[in-house]
């Protein structure tokens, strides 16, 4: 197994939204031109924090515009509604996750190394961008009804599942992975182990009397995830 630097938790307010065509520059009340793309990005960053901290139902548009330094009418000019703003935030979150996976070029790596890299990267995305967890928690409370309206999000994961299937297939052909692994099932497990740890870090810390978010604790759990998942993939006839 490759040696990896110790993980450190990161608080990240901004999630990169998918690229959109920038609207023309508008003007501020003082008559100065406003960079619409930068203003829209600032609104998205403030909305990300508000939705992640308070959920969709608890988030307040007034708090978002106050933090962004814009008026409500400008926010609605860009995003039309609270729901569409939330969908844009979720598109940014999912887009960031997929961009992080795309940075890994695992096609040329041996299957064991490729799978370990995918597992580690998946956990680290949540560590480095903890607000994604708050956004996902909120959307699951709403049973996914907002992201269901985003063709962008719904199209994102087919390439990743194909990559995962390719790595599993190469590993099976090389005799290092079992042959009966469903890529979708493995994808859920790969995300679920780390997600549960991080989304429940406060309650787990209380009941286990353990500090869950130190660099040492995060590195230990990442190594545990790798061992568990690679152990599952090991062919049953191999020790």
N, C-alpha and C positions, 0 to 999 in steps of 0.2 A: 504494500500500500504506500502511496506517495506521501512524503512528509508535507505538512501544510502549516502556514503561519497561524498563530493563535488568533481566534476570532475576537472581535470587540464589537459590542452593540453600538449602533449608530442611530441617531434620531434624524430622520430626513423628512422635511416638510414638503418638498416639491417632488412631484412625480411627473415625468415627461409625458405629455399628451401626444397622441398621434398627430402627424402633420396635417394641417388644414390650410386652405388658401386664406392668406391674411386679408382682412378687409382693408379698405382705404383708410388713411389717417383721418381721424376726427379732430375736433377742436375742444379744448378745455373751456370752462366758463371765462377764463381770462383771455381767450382768443388764441392761445398758443396751440400749435398742432400736437395732437396726441398720437403716439405710436400705438396703433390698434393692436398689433400682434403682441407687443410687450404688455399692454394693459390686459389683454385677454389672458395671457400667461399668468400675470399676477393674480387675476381673479381665480384662475384654476388652482394656483398654489394655495391661496387662502381658503378656497372651498375644500381642497383636499384635507387641510388641517381641521376645518370645522366638521366635515362629514366623518372623518376618521375618529375624531374625539367625541362626537355627540350622536353619530348615526344619522341616517336620512331623516327620520322623523324629528329628531331633536335639534338638528342643525337649523340655524337662523340665517336667512338671507341678509338681515340687517348686520349681523356680525361679520359676514363675509365681505360686504361692501365697505364696512368700517375698517376692516383690516387691510383691504386692498386700496383704500383711499379713492373710491369711485362712488358714484351715486347709483341708486337702484335702477333707474331707467336705463343706464348704460349697461348694467349687467343683463337686463332683460333684452336689450338690443342685440347683445352678443349671443345669449343662450336661450332666450324666449321664456323659459320656465325653470323652476327649481328642479323638476325631474330631468330636464334635458341637461342642466348643469351637472347634476349628479352622474348622469350617463357619461358625460364628457370626462368627469373625474375618473370614473371606473375604466373608461377606455384608456386613459393615461396610465392607470395602475396595471392593467393587463398588458398594455403595450410595453411598459417598462420590464415586466417579467419576461416577456417573449424576447425583447431586445437583449436582455442579459443572457438568455439561453443561446441566442444566435451568435453571440460573441465567442462561444465555444465551437471550435471546428473539430468535432470528434470523428469525422469520417475517416481520417487517416490514422487514428489512434487504434491500438489493439482493443478489442471489445471490453476487457476487464478495466483498463485504464479509462476508456471512454465512459463506461457506466459510472465509475467512481467520480469522474469529473462532473457528470450530470447530477449525481446525487448531492455532491458537495455544493454545487452552484445553486441548486434548488433551495437548500437550507439557507445559504448565505443571502439570497435575495430577501428573504423574510427578516433576517437579522439586520441587514443594512437598510431596509425600508419598512420599519415596523408599522407605519400607518396603513400599509396595504392590508394588514391583518384586521385593523379596525374597520376598514372599508368592506372587506369580505364578510366580516361578522354581521355588519349592518345589512348587507345585501342578502345574506342567508336568512335573516329575520323576515325579509320581504319575499322570500322564496324565489329569488332570482328574477323578479318580474321586471326590473329596470334593465338589466343587461340583456334580457331576452329581446329587447327592442333595438339592440345594437348589432347590425350585420358585421361590423368590424370585429367585435369581440368574438362572435360566434365562428368567425373564419380563422382565428389566430392559431388554434392548437392542432389543426390537422398536420402541418409540417413537423411540429415537435413530436407528435405521436408516430409519424413516419420515421423520424430519426431514431426514436426509441425502439421501434420495431426493427429497424435495420441493425442497431447495435445488438439487440437480443438475438436476431437471426444469425449474425456473424459469430456471436458468442456460442450459440448452439452448434453451429457448423464446426467451430474450433474445439468443441468438447468442453468448454469452460462454463457454459450456462445450460441449465435444463431446457428441454424443448417445449414444455407445455405452458409457458408464461404468456399471458395475454397482456399486450402493451398497455391497454386501458386500465386493467387492474393494477399493473405495476406503477403506472403513472399516479393513481390515487394513493397507493402506499408510499411512494416516493415523496409526495407532497404532505401526506397526512401525518406522518410521524413527527416531522419538524414543526408543522403547523400547530399540532396539538400542544406540543411543548411550549411554543412561544405565545399562543393565544391564551393559554391557561397558566402563564408564568407566575401571576400573582397568587392565585389560589393554590397552585402546586407548591410555591415557596412557603406558604403558610402551613399547609398540612404535612409537608415533608421536612419543614424546618431547615430549608436549604436556600442559599442564594442562587437563583437560577440564571442570572444575566451577567455574571462575571465572565471575563475572557476565558478563564479556565473552565468554567461550567459549560460555556457554549462550545468550546473546542472538544470537550469530553463528549457532549451529546452528539456533535457532528460525527465524531469517530464511531460512536455507538450506532448511529443511523447507517453509516457505511457498512459496518460489520453485519448488522441485521439484514440489510437488503442484499448484499453480496452473498451472505450465507444462504439466503433463500434461493438465490439464483444458482448456487452450486449444484451440479448434477448429483442425484441421490446415490449413485454408485461410486462417488468420489469422497474421500475422507475430508 
